């Protein structure tokens, strides 16, 4: 006999949207306008959760400074967004790829091919957490748009059992789960396509994850003002950006000289800026940055 699944009709993201009942009769432009207007609720949901998201960043900073990691765990769209955010940190902030880790139910193959059945296993993340050696300095953030995904709730439980700090991001109001230290609710409401959380809930989740990692790495000294001074200059676009940032902070300096200075610093932009501003060699610039915890502002003002 088949087992009846839990009733999720109470979940906000599963409910009917008040403005999309006749969406299948709308012309394409009207569908686009309806969806664009609805996306504004995603931004508003993140704004309402700013204190909770900022609190998570404050929790993360000392733990990451001490060697801990931020680990995202999600299924389906939520898992893909976590993996995406984690994968974009190294090129943006020249961070260690191990500092932010994205886990998705079903493994990396689920990034391209749906494996939604995996999300029903509450113990499914056990092997993933064992493989990365999740420990007491780490923070696991479970991502579940509807707030009910067994794989995600199980990951939080398993992470807490391993001594890690835990948090959860849900796009539907719910009580804080057992073993979860911090709950972040992005109350986005019903989707124009009922239950399709890749839409508005996905947008809100992407904004929240961007805010978490950007806030974290800003606090860790990876930026100077609004400039990505710790970027990895690994292609022409990023080398050009590094040259222009070097020109900004070390004016007057022409592009050719800035490019040479970047190479003299081993393509490390912060090191190049310190070398030019303080008239020191690469080793001394590196030492001063290390003493300042990587903060360019602390070295050059």
Secondary structure, DSSP 8 states (H G I E B T S, - for coil): --------TTSGGGS--TT-TTGGGS-HHHHHHHHHHHHHHHHHHHHHTHHHHHHHHHHHHHHHHTT--EEEEE-HHHHHHHHHHHHHHHHHH---TTTEEEEETT-GGGGTS--GGGGG-TTTTHHHHHHHT--TT-EEEEEETTS--HHHHHHHHHHHHTT-EEEEEESS-----TT-SEEEE------SSTT-TTTHHHHHHHHHHHHHHHHHHHHTT--BTTB-TT----SHHHHHHHHHHHHHHT-S--HHHHHHHHHHTTT-HHHHHHHHHHT--HHHHHHHHHHTTT-HHHHH-
